[in-house]
Amino acid sequence: MPREFLRFQRVERQLQRELAEVIQRDLRDPEVGFVTVSGVDVTKDLAVAKVFVSVLTTSDNENKAASVEALNHASNYIHGMVSKRMRMRMVPELRFFLDESIEQGIKMDALLRATDPSKDK
């Protein structure tokens, strides 16, 4: 019977949970702001992890880019904190990227609601 999940998929799920907790509780950088980890993609050799974050702000994209830049700047610290929490010999290198899919979904939903006003009821 084959395995349900490959190892890199299990690492992705665990890494997403640990990163969310570390960023929320242990990271004290005011430049980061309110960040949510929306997804993690780990390479099959477990060397690099692309961490997709969504930044919740009411202002423009410059603040979002600054938050992602601050996360990339603090990636060594975050990597060290996550390494202590996970039982792995080698934790993947972390690279942070802005995930705009939530905002795009909200915009698409608003457009769909504008075309069919009967859906608002």
N, C-alpha and C positions, 0 to 999 in steps of 0.2 A: 504494500500500500504506500503510495507516494506521500511525501510530506505536504501538509496544507500550505505552509508558508515557507518561503526561502529565508535564509538567515538575514540577508540585507533588508528584507521587509520587516522582520521582527525588530531589527536595529532601528529602522525608520520610526516605527511606532514608539519604541521606548525613548529614543532620542527626542522626539517631539514632546513627549510628556515631561522629560527632565528639563529640556530647554525652556518650556513654558514656565515651569516652577522656578528655575534659576533666574530667568529674566524678571519674573514678577516679584520674587522675594529677596534675591541676593544682589541684584544689580542696582547700584545707587547712582546712576548717571542721569542727571536731569535732562540731558540732550536727547536721550532715548525716547522719553515720553511714554504714552500708553501704547504698548505693542502687544499684538497677539500673534502667536506662532500658528500659521494656517496650514503649513505642510512642510515635509522634509523629504528630500530625494537623496538617497545614498547610492553611490556607485557600487557596482557588484563586488569590487575588491575592498570595499569599506574604507577607502582612503579619503574621500571627500564627501561632505554632506552639503547640499544646497538647502538652506533654510529659508522658507518663504514666510515673510511676516506682513501683517497688515497693520498700518499705523492709523489710529483713530484720532484725528484732529479735525478742527473746523476750518483750518486755514488752508493755504495753498500747498502745492507739491514740493516746494523747497523745504518745508519743515519735515515732510516725509522722507525726502532724500537725505536730509541731515540726520534723521533718526537711524536710517539704514547705515549711513556712514559711521555714526557713533557705535552701532552694533558691530560693524566690521572692525572698527578700531579696538573695541573691547573683546574681540573674538578669542584672544589668547586667555584672558581672564575667565570668560564663559567656558571655554574648553577645559580649563583646569577644574572649574567647579563641577562640570558635568562628568569629567573623568573620575572624580571622587565618588560620584553617585552610581555610576554604571560599573558593572562587573565585566569589563572587557580589557583585554591586554592593550588594545590600541583603539582609541576613540577617533572617529573621522575628523579631518580638518573642517572647520565651520566657515561657510561663506553665506552671507546674508543677502537676500534679494527682496525687493518690494513686490508684494502680491496685491494687485489691483482688481482681482476678480470679484471681490465683494462689492466694491463701488460700481463696477461695470454691471453687475447683476441688479443693483438698486436702480441704476439709470435705465436699464432695459425694462425692469418692472414698471417704472414710472411711465415710460413710453407706451407700454402695452396698456396700462390703465388709462392713458390719455386717448387711446384709440377706441376703447370700449368702456364708456362711462357706466354701463350696467354692472360692471364687476365691483364697483365701490360699495355696493349695498351689502 
